Amino acid sequence: MTDTLTIALAQLNPTLGDMEGNAALVRAARARAKEAGADLVVASELVLTGYPPEDLVLRRAFLDAAEEAANALARDTADGGPALLVGTPWRLDGKIHNAALLLDGGKVAAIRLKHDLPNYGVFDEKRVFAAGPLPGPINFRDVRLGVQVCEDMWTPDVTECLEESGAELLIVINGSPFDVEKPDVRLNLAIARVQESGLPLIYVNQVGGQDELVFDGASFAINSDFALAAHAKSWADDLVLTTWSRAGDPRIGSGGWRCANGVRVTPPDKLASIYGALTVGLRDYVRKNGFPGVIIGLSGGIDSAITAAVAADALGPDRVRCVMMPSPYTSRESLEDAAEVARLLGVRLDSISIEPAMGAFETMLRPSFGNLPPDITEENLQARARGITLMALSNKTGWMVLSTGNKSEMSAGYATLYGDMCGGYSVLKDVYKMTVFALSRWRNEHRSDGALGPKGRVMPERVITKPPTAELKPNQKDEDTLPPYRVLDAILERLNERDMGVAEVAAEGFDAALVARVWRMLQTAEYKRRQAPPGVKISSRSFGRDRRYPITNAFKGPR
């Protein structure tokens, strides 16, 4: 009977669809684990294909490539080194499953199929996968491993089945996207499963960005007395060795398993995690899609300043090009602040006036406008002139434009289609304005591990403290159109994330007419959000797959 076991937690960043490259990541992790004397290497859910693969799973060639990669890795294990536990799509009896494969001794030694398929929020796995039966444990080196796939841990049924059928150690492979509440939720669920079963638990999560989703890693191991024995890094690839021994846990007697205390990295706080999510999400979107760099309209305001800071940290200042596009309404302070942001970050800053474009549009459209007075039309033309300018630079250079709008603006429709909404990616799409202020102050005082941008301040204090303005007409302020952001964000968070009704929000002390107005703005702007670029998800309910509202919608909700 085996009395010790060394298990490596391989926290990897796969690229969706790159089966060869993803298998290479697993091989490299296995080679390092082999040198350290590991018996088993555990990687994340669908690590061989990347997660989530969505409808690619329905293509035969995609599945063929995934199975070829799995079989090749299985052959590698004939060398007598550590076994592999990897996630991949797998066909069985004419159905496609989200599977965990144990690769050992040169072959696929065991298969376990995901039982609980999530079908909420950003997940729609029932669309492409068939649910597997409740699993039994896998016998590995005389140890009965209770293998689960991500959602299987979120409810007690799979754990209960594994415990009742003799599992000794729970191992969960995950592709669990980040949101600000998710780390605590995961840990609490893991503790609940440990409490119910009396078994220790290993949790291995993916890291990296995939379109809107970003994965924070933060893999861990918990003993049966709920003690945290190991914790991997957040926002970085990691390989954590855990050493397990039998007869160490008084709760389950001499047959129990216990993990010796190993590497325990302290998770980042909330603001650091949000900044990490934005940085990793942007970095991987640019890297995995092959863009040489990014272009940002730098206005002198806080949204574009923090977007530029994230970009410099994610990609390096040499891959960030900023453009100031002044109009007759642009203040001297904005010109100075944009220049100072660029200087502090060490990024290129060009200045391209849109005044000639404004004049050209005025001349071109005057006969059609007739005697109609100036209004928001002329303001939108300025935003669209800037959008055309940025997209022209993008077309000419191949660099991707980043839009700079935040969640408060996108909720209220305070954005111009084909203007400031232009871009291939939106760093702040799921970040409310008050969080933008907090992140800006945080970044002026901190620099994340692995950041490629400069140390120290990245924007002058005036950028953070001056009243937000689009500067599309004289003396314009955001609060001319919107409620104060502190109030607006509090209302929006209740309407969006908590799905509260207007009356419920008003009952918490907000002006009822204001809440109803914000709700109308939120509903009316759905057509704009449908045309917005993707952006990093950090909340429990981001716009897009998390919140699917129709554009044509006569339902106004309860008063």
Phi and psi in degrees as a GROMACS rama.xvg file:
@    title "Ramachandran Plot"
@    xaxis  label "Phi"
@    yaxis  label "Psi"
@TYPE xy
-71.3464  132.268  THR-2
-112.15  -11.239  ASP-3
-136.013  151.855  THR-4
-151.347  131.725  LEU-5
-111.054  119.412  THR-6
-118.921  126.75  ILE-7
-97.0601  128.488  ALA-8
-92.6786  108.046  LEU-9
-97.4993  99.0959  ALA-10
-93.486  103.585  GLN-11
-119.515  163.338  LEU-12
-117.502  84.7138  ASN-13
-75.1184  158.346  PRO-14
-106.811  125.49  THR-15
-60.5751  126.61  LEU-16
90.2289  -10.5336  GLY-17
-95.8153  74.1844  ASP-18
-62.3455  -38.8069  MET-19
-65.0689  -45.0024  GLU-20
-66.8688  -38.3179  GLY-21
-67.2708  -39.9636  ASN-22
-62.7584  -34.7976  ALA-23
-65.0045  -36.9617  ALA-24
-62.1538  -43.1748  LEU-25
-64.438  -42.215  VAL-26
-61.1878  -42.4442  ARG-27
-64.5864  -41.1216  ALA-28
-63.9913  -40.3195  ALA-29
-65.2045  -39.0561  ARG-30
-62.3853  -42.4421  ALA-31
-66.0213  -41.1306  ARG-32
-66.9134  -34.5372  ALA-33
-62.9698  -43.4308  LYS-34
-61.7381  -31.0366  GLU-35
-86.3656  -0.956077  ALA-36
84.5366  25.935  GLY-37
-72.7713  148.609  ALA-38
-92.6168  -30.712  ASP-39
-145.707  138.075  LEU-40
-114.558  124.85  VAL-41
-110.477  121.441  VAL-42
-107.617  -174.453  ALA-43
-92.781  176.17  SER-44
-60.1403  131.607  GLU-45
50.3975  35.6651  LEU-46
-62.8592  -27.8435  VAL-47
-75.4208  -22.9522  LEU-48
-108.908  -22.3217  THR-49
90.9364  155.607  GLY-50
-134.809  136.515  TYR-51
-93.6905  136.875  PRO-52
-80.4773  -12.5013  PRO-53
51.7578  -136.137  GLU-54
-75.733  -4.54311  ASP-55
-57.5027  -28.951  LEU-56
-61.6478  -21.7473  VAL-57
-83.5516  -4.06411  LEU-58
-94.5625  127.822  ARG-59
-60.9757  -40.8885  ARG-60
-62.556  -35.4244  ALA-61
-64.5272  -45.679  PHE-62
-66.8503  -38.2835  LEU-63
-59.8727  -44.631  ASP-64
-65.51  -38.6521  ALA-65
-65.0518  -43.4565  ALA-66
-68.9624  -34.571  GLU-67
-63.3762  -42.9735  GLU-68
-63.2534  -40.9967  ALA-69
-64.9103  -43.5599  ALA-70
-67.0775  -35.1373  ASN-71
-65.8178  -41.5686  ALA-72
-64.8061  -37.4825  LEU-73
-59.987  -42.6574  ALA-74
-62.3578  -32.5477  ARG-75
-59.8563  -32.6857  ASP-76
-74.2384  -0.398785  THR-77
-72.0278  -7.64434  ALA-78
-78.6764  0.133346  ASP-79
85.2832  0.795699  GLY-80
-80.8127  -164.534  GLY-81
-64.779  149.15  PRO-82
-74.9325  165.322  ALA-83
-122.845  139.525  LEU-84
-118.294  110.507  LEU-85
-129.407  155.161  VAL-86
-100.535  141.078  GLY-87
-164.312  153.894  THR-88
-65.1393  147.245  PRO-89
-148.303  132.021  TRP-90
-91.56  134.37  ARG-91
-149.735  123.118  LEU-92
53.5402  41.8674  ASP-93
77.8737  5.26715  GLY-94
-117.165  155.121  LYS-95
-103.938  126.855  ILE-96
-121.366  153.835  HIS-97
-88.549  110.548  ASN-98
-122.891  156.664  ALA-99
-112.85  126.331  ALA-100
-112.286  131.686  LEU-101
-93.5204  118.187  LEU-102
-106.713  119.048  LEU-103
-158.507  143.323  ASP-104
64.0973  26.5521  GLY-105
86.2737  9.41031  GLY-106
-148.729  171.195  LYS-107
-77.9102  103.372  VAL-108
-83.7523  -26.0964  ALA-109
-161.007  152.409  ALA-110
-131.877  132.697  ILE-111
-127.957  137.057  ARG-112
-108.027  137.925  LEU-113
-60.6373  128.044  LYS-114
-92.6113  -49.2107  HIS-115
-93.8983  110.291  ASP-116
-97.9558  117.273  LEU-117
-70.3089  143.2  PRO-118
-144.486  49.7575  ASN-119
-147.166  163.815  TYR-120
56.2969  -125.373  GLY-121
-83.8892  -3.95003  VAL-122
-97.3755  138.369  PHE-123
-146.217  53.6408  ASP-124
-68.6014  -24.572  GLU-125
-66.6899  -16.6348  LYS-126
-67.8276  -34.7147  ARG-127
-120.899  -18.4923  VAL-128
-116.901  152.176  PHE-129
-96.7409  142.708  ALA-130
-74.9354  139.593  ALA-131
-87.9627  169.051  GLY-132
-73.176  166.457  PRO-133
-58.8639  130.914  LEU-134
-89.2732  157.732  PRO-135
-104.184  170.88  GLY-136
-70.6342  159.583  PRO-137
-101.647  130.987  ILE-138
-85.636  114.253  ASN-139
-130.437  114.294  PHE-140
52.5418  43.1494  ARG-141
67.3206  18.9375  ASP-142
-119.562  131.9  VAL-143
-91.5482  106.103  ARG-144
-91.9304  127.751  LEU-145
-94.2645  94.3258  GLY-146
-90.2183  130.015  VAL-147
-128.665  155.483  GLN-148
-115.886  106.391  VAL-149
45.1372  -96.3566  CYS-150
-57.914  -22.9817  GLU-151
-56.5493  -26.3297  ASP-152
-83.9616  -15.5485  MET-153
-78.7939  -15.0274  TRP-154
-126.388  158.183  THR-155
-78.5221  -13.8814  PRO-156
-60.1753  -47.9485  ASP-157
-66.911  -43.3014  VAL-158
-60.5818  -44.188  THR-159
-59.9943  -43.1549  GLU-160
-63.6999  -42.8504  CYS-161
-65.2027  -42.6063  LEU-162
-64.3763  -42.5121  GLU-163
-68.5824  -25.343  GLU-164
-96.3322  11.7292  SER-165
101.514  13.4857  GLY-166
-62.4794  146.202  ALA-167
-110.735  -21.4621  GLU-168
-149.536  128.195  LEU-169
-91.6302  132.078  LEU-170
-127.017  122.549  ILE-171
-116.092  121.936  VAL-172
-100.816  137.618  ILE-173
-137.632  146.269  ASN-174
-122.93  76.1728  GLY-175
-102.717  106.158  SER-176
-64.4992  151.368  PRO-177
-79.5463  141.364  PHE-178
-143.075  170.561  ASP-179
-64.0223  -24.1305  VAL-180
-95.1343  -12.5043  GLU-181
-64.1828  -41.5851  LYS-182
-55.3954  -44.3556  PRO-183
-68.0723  -37.9152  ASP-184
-61.7602  -47.1981  VAL-185
-59.0189  -48.692  ARG-186
-63.036  -41.286  LEU-187
-65.6008  -38.1002  ASN-188
-66.8659  -41.5573  LEU-189
-61.4016  -43.4402  ALA-190
-62.6466  -38.7953  ILE-191
-61.7965  -41.8751  ALA-192
-67.3521  -37.4276  ARG-193
-64.5118  -43.4353  VAL-194
-62.8861  -42.489  GLN-195
-67.2864  -36.4238  GLU-196
-100.47  -21.366  SER-197
72.5622  15.1302  GLY-198
-110.396  144.666  LEU-199
-69.2438  164.107  PRO-200
-142.734  137.612  LEU-201
-111.002  132.907  ILE-202
-125.382  115.048  TYR-203
-116.27  122.295  VAL-204
-116.945  153.033  ASN-205
-69.9701  159.139  GLN-206
-132.388  151.909  VAL-207
114.03  178.043  GLY-208
-107.812  146.548  GLY-209
-144.037  99.4177  GLN-210
55.7643  -121.147  ASP-211
-76.2182  -24.449  GLU-212
-84.6261  147.695  LEU-213
-137.108  140.577  VAL-214
-116.012  128.671  PHE-215
-93.3309  -3.3113  ASP-216
71.2982  -113.646  GLY-217
57.8859  39.9532  ALA-218
-65.0488  157.089  SER-219
-156.254  167.959  PHE-220
-133.101  135.665  ALA-221
-124.845  134.006  ILE-222
-79.7747  169.529  ASN-223
-70.8246  -10.6294  SER-224
-96.9202  15.0327  ASP-225
74.7918  6.933  PHE-226
-74.3339  134.021  ALA-227
-79.544  114.167  LEU-228
-93.9314  -26.8698  ALA-229
-152.969  146.878  ALA-230
-149.332  122.004  HIS-231
-81.4294  172.952  ALA-232
-65.6437  157.09  LYS-233
-99.4298  141.37  SER-234
67.8527  26.5186  TRP-235
-155.787  149.012  ALA-236
-58.4028  147.533  ASP-237
-157.771  152.471  ASP-238
-131.116  112.81  LEU-239
-113.473  122.845  VAL-240
-87.5714  129.18  LEU-241
-119.379  135.27  THR-242
-111.179  119.895  THR-243
-111.457  143.727  TRP-244
-137.948  147.266  SER-245
-82  158.296  ARG-246
70.0909  28.6789  ALA-247
-109.124  -4.48211  GLY-248
-116.521  112  ASP-249
-65.647  -19.9314  PRO-250
-68.6717  -32.5061  ARG-251
-119.223  14.5032  ILE-252
78.8222  -164.781  GLY-253
-68.8639  -16.7198  SER-254
-88.6664  -2.16036  GLY-255
-78.4278  163.877  GLY-256
-115.46  144.041  TRP-257
-138.589  139.892  ARG-258
-94.3434  128.384  CYS-259
-67.2671  146.963  ALA-260
-60.1176  127.752  ASN-261
-125.085  -144.814  GLY-262
-66.7938  126.55  VAL-263
-132.442  94.3758  ARG-264
-82.0502  129.507  VAL-265
-70.2293  125.591  THR-266
-63.822  150.606  PRO-267
-69.8005  158.896  PRO-268
-74.8263  -178.88  ASP-269
-61.1702  -50.1167  LYS-270
-66.0072  -39.9486  LEU-271
-63.0649  -37.7067  ALA-272
-66.7707  -42.9504  SER-273
-61.8288  -45.3457  ILE-274
-63.4503  -39.2416  TYR-275
-61.6635  -40.7827  GLY-276
-62.4472  -45.4825  ALA-277
-63.4943  -42.1641  LEU-278
-67.0463  -49.1703  THR-279
-67.3833  -40.3025  VAL-280
-60.053  -45.6969  GLY-281
-67.7337  -46.0789  LEU-282
-54.6126  -47.7352  ARG-283
-74.4198  -31.363  ASP-284
-64.1719  -43.6542  TYR-285
-68.406  -46.5048  VAL-286
-68.0512  -47.1026  ARG-287
-73.4195  -19.8958  LYS-288
-100.804  1.10589  ASN-289
76.9934  24.9045  GLY-290
-80.0329  138.861  PHE-291
-73.0653  -25.1135  PRO-292
-177.849  -172.744  GLY-293
-129.585  153.631  VAL-294
-119.25  134.974  ILE-295
-132.329  131.826  ILE-296
-75.9976  108.94  GLY-297
-97.6257  109.536  LEU-298
-95.0146  -14.6566  SER-299
95.5358  -2.29951  GLY-300
-95.915  173.702  GLY-301
-73.3987  -35.5373  ILE-302
-64.1934  -47.2736  ASP-303
-70.537  -30.1948  SER-304
-66.933  -46.5383  ALA-305
-71.5463  -32.1988  ILE-306
-61.2253  -43.5373  THR-307
-65.1285  -36.8906  ALA-308
-64.945  -45.9188  ALA-309
-59.7639  -43.175  VAL-310
-63.5132  -43.0262  ALA-311
-64.1021  -40.1203  ALA-312
-68.4283  -35.5057  ASP-313
-77.4948  -39.7981  ALA-314
-116.249  -19.7276  LEU-315
98.5923  142.534  GLY-316
-57.932  -29.4281  PRO-317
-71.4751  -10.4874  ASP-318
-109.071  18.2023  ARG-319
-124.55  123.125  VAL-320
-119.62  122.001  ARG-321
-106.893  148.638  CYS-322
-132.925  121.526  VAL-323
-92.8141  128.128  MET-324
-123.552  77.7279  MET-325
-70.3523  152.267  PRO-326
-123.388  178.376  SER-327
-61.0739  -16.8028  PRO-328
-95.5042  -1.91496  TYR-329
-74.7414  128.278  THR-330
-80.083  158.759  SER-331
-60.9641  -37.414  ARG-332
-60.6623  -39.7406  GLU-333
-65.486  -41.6789  SER-334
-61.278  -44.4174  LEU-335
-65.7105  -42.1945  GLU-336
-68.6478  -40.0796  ASP-337
-62.5534  -42.5664  ALA-338
-63.7567  -38.2169  ALA-339
-71.7475  -38.4159  GLU-340
-59.3942  -46.3838  VAL-341
-63.0282  -38.6111  ALA-342
-66.5764  -46.1585  ARG-343
-62.6975  -37.5353  LEU-344
-82.5377  -19.132  LEU-345
75.3359  28.9702  GLY-346
-103.795  159.567  VAL-347
-71.0049  138.989  ARG-348
-131.131  119.891  LEU-349
-104.664  155.829  ASP-350
-123.182  122.333  SER-351
-131.417  108.989  ILE-352
-70.306  137.62  SER-353
-95.99  3.91389  ILE-354
-59.1336  -41.7203  GLU-355
-60.9031  -38.4654  PRO-356
-66.3505  -40.0727  ALA-357
-60.1334  -43.2992  MET-358
-65.0073  -40.5564  GLY-359
-64.1055  -43.3464  ALA-360
-65.0243  -40.0764  PHE-361
-61.588  -45.24  GLU-362
-65.1502  -42.4934  THR-363
-66.9281  -37.5985  MET-364
-96.5603  -13.0454  LEU-365
-55.097  -44.3585  ARG-366
-61.5797  -33.1269  PRO-367
-81.5568  -32.3835  SER-368
-74.3607  -26.7703  PHE-369
62.5243  -131.948  GLY-370
-96.36  11.5372  ASN-371
-64.0334  136.75  LEU-372
-73.7965  157.392  PRO-373
-60.9404  144.935  PRO-374
-153.168  -151.047  ASP-375
-64.2967  -17.5062  ILE-376
-58.2294  -47.0221  THR-377
-66.6521  -32.8746  GLU-378
-65.5731  -43.8309  GLU-379
-65.537  -33.153  ASN-380
-62.1732  -34.9939  LEU-381
-65.4807  -46.4305  GLN-382
-61.1108  -38.7447  ALA-383
-74.0834  -30.7088  ARG-384
-63.1641  -38.9139  ALA-385
-67.2689  -41.3545  ARG-386
-62.0147  -43.068  GLY-387
-61.1609  -40.7538  ILE-388
-62.1491  -47.8951  THR-389
-64.62  -42.2519  LEU-390
-68.038  -31.9418  MET-391
-64.7932  -42.6424  ALA-392
-63.3838  -38.1148  LEU-393
-64.5083  -46.0451  SER-394
-60.2627  -39.5228  ASN-395
-74.0065  -35.0493  LYS-396
-103.35  -21.1557  THR-397
84.3473  -1.04565  GLY-398
-81.0721  146.819  TRP-399
-89.6586  137.274  MET-400
-79.9216  133.737  VAL-401
-99.8203  124.982  LEU-402
-78.3493  156.885  SER-403
-121.559  8.79053  THR-404
-71.1566  149.63  GLY-405
-104.131  175.006  ASN-406
-67.6667  -32.4726  LYS-407
-61.7435  -47.477  SER-408
-65.2317  -43.8192  GLU-409
-67.0122  -31.0912  MET-410
-66.2866  -43.1138  SER-411
-89.3675  -4.10109  ALA-412
76.2282  18.1402  GLY-413
-84.899  65.2886  TYR-414
-160.566  153.707  ALA-415
-107.747  118.76  THR-416
-58.0796  137.059  LEU-417
64.6238  15.9747  TYR-418
-124.265  -107.61  GLY-419
-71.1402  -8.95499  ASP-420
-85.5847  -4.03428  MET-421
-62.4516  143.225  CYS-422
148.005  166.853  GLY-423
-97.3465  -15.9519  GLY-424
-157.583  148.81  TYR-425
-125.555  108.548  SER-426
-66.5403  -37.5197  VAL-427
-100.908  15.1424  LEU-428
-55.8349  -33.3304  LYS-429
-112.423  22.8537  ASP-430
-117.363  115.573  VAL-431
-68.3581  158.387  TYR-432
-59.8472  -41.0215  LYS-433
-65.0125  -31.2878  MET-434
-71.8779  -31.9441  THR-435
-59.5156  -44.9298  VAL-436
-60.0048  -46.5169  PHE-437
-64.2527  -41.3768  ALA-438
-64.3313  -37.7627  LEU-439
-65.2238  -42.6078  SER-440
-66.4155  -39.6331  ARG-441
-61.0384  -46.0876  TRP-442
-68.4586  -29.2707  ARG-443
-67.4976  -18.2835  ASN-444
-110.997  -13.6262  GLU-445
-136.421  159.149  HIS-446
-139.08  122.887  ARG-447
-65.1041  151.856  SER-448
-60.0022  133.312  ASP-449
85.2689  -4.27032  GLY-450
-65.8085  140.792  ALA-451
-96.9233  -7.39454  LEU-452
-81.2047  179.136  GLY-453
-75.9824  159.453  PRO-454
-77.4263  161.845  LYS-455
84.6598  -166.165  GLY-456
-61.9912  145.803  ARG-457
-118.77  -5.86935  VAL-458
-154.713  148.828  MET-459
-69.7601  154.611  PRO-460
-58.594  -32.5463  GLU-461
-61.5649  -32.4475  ARG-462
-60.6006  -35.0181  VAL-463
-81.4992  -35.0341  ILE-464
-94.0081  -21.6727  THR-465
-72.9219  149.649  LYS-466
-61.2463  130.971  PRO-467
-61.6029  139.487  PRO-468
-152.499  144.968  THR-469
-85.5982  -15.2595  ALA-470
51.4716  52.2607  GLU-471
-106.436  -4.77916  LEU-472
-157.178  167.024  LYS-473
-60.5623  136.08  PRO-474
56.7555  29.7246  ASN-475
-76.2518  140.484  GLN-476
-132.825  148.842  LYS-477
-56.7739  -35.4149  ASP-478
-73.6827  -4.07664  GLU-479
-66.5877  -29.5797  ASP-480
-110.868  -36.1538  THR-481
-109.816  155.502  LEU-482
-63.8694  163.916  PRO-483
-53.0229  138.629  PRO-484
-59.8561  -32.4665  TYR-485
-62.0014  -39.8895  ARG-486
-75.9959  -45.922  VAL-487
-57.4154  -47.0057  LEU-488
-64.1127  -38.2644  ASP-489
-64.5339  -38.8104  ALA-490
-69.3861  -46.3003  ILE-491
-62.1347  -39.9924  LEU-492
-60.6616  -36.5938  GLU-493
-72.8288  -39.0432  ARG-494
-72.9862  -39.8176  LEU-495
-84.1862  -68.1662  ASN-496
-71.0103  -38.472  GLU-497
-94.6175  -10.5497  ARG-498
58.1079  37.7643  ASP-499
-81.8238  153.943  MET-500
-83.3606  168.089  GLY-501
-59.053  -45.6224  VAL-502
-64.8196  -37.9849  ALA-503
-62.7938  -41.9424  GLU-504
-67.384  -43.8995  VAL-505
-61.3322  -34.4484  ALA-506
-65.588  -16.2572  ALA-507
-88.8734  10.1919  GLU-508
107.817  4.98127  GLY-509
-91.8417  150.403  PHE-510
-62.1881  124.925  ASP-511
-62.1031  -41.5935  ALA-512
-64.7228  -37.3261  ALA-513
-67.4373  -42.7816  LEU-514
-61.073  -43.0959  VAL-515
-63.2884  -37.5403  ALA-516
-65.9671  -44.182  ARG-517
-62.781  -40.8296  VAL-518
-61.0358  -41.7677  TRP-519
-63.727  -41.708  ARG-520
-62.4738  -42.56  MET-521
-60.9853  -46.1846  LEU-522
-67.6233  -43.2195  GLN-523
-65.1064  -30.8409  THR-524
-83.8567  4.73598  ALA-525
-58.1516  -38.0399  GLU-526
-64.426  -31.3042  TYR-527
-70.2431  -43.4904  LYS-528
-64.2125  -30.1308  ARG-529
-63.4799  -24.2792  ARG-530
-103.3  8.44629  GLN-531
-83.9029  154.088  ALA-532
-69.8915  162.445  PRO-533
-66.1475  159.952  PRO-534
-158.634  166.99  GLY-535
-67.7922  129.807  VAL-536
-85.7314  123.629  LYS-537
-125.305  -12.6401  ILE-538
-103.526  173.44  SER-539
-73.8931  -12.7254  SER-540
-149.467  86.6382  ARG-541
-85.932  162.984  SER-542
-72.1809  140.111  PHE-543
121.558  -124.74  GLY-544
-70.6982  -22.8968  ARG-545
-73.2305  -36.1648  ASP-546
-128.924  100.129  ARG-547
-110.423  89.8547  ARG-548
-106.453  143.89  TYR-549
-72.1043  151.886  PRO-550
-74.9536  -51.5412  ILE-551
-81.0329  109.949  THR-552
-154.404  106.161  ASN-553
-88.9203  -5.17116  ALA-554
-79.1078  120.542  PHE-555
-97.4994  -9.72754  LYS-556
83.5682  171.808  GLY-557
-67.3934  144.891  PRO-558
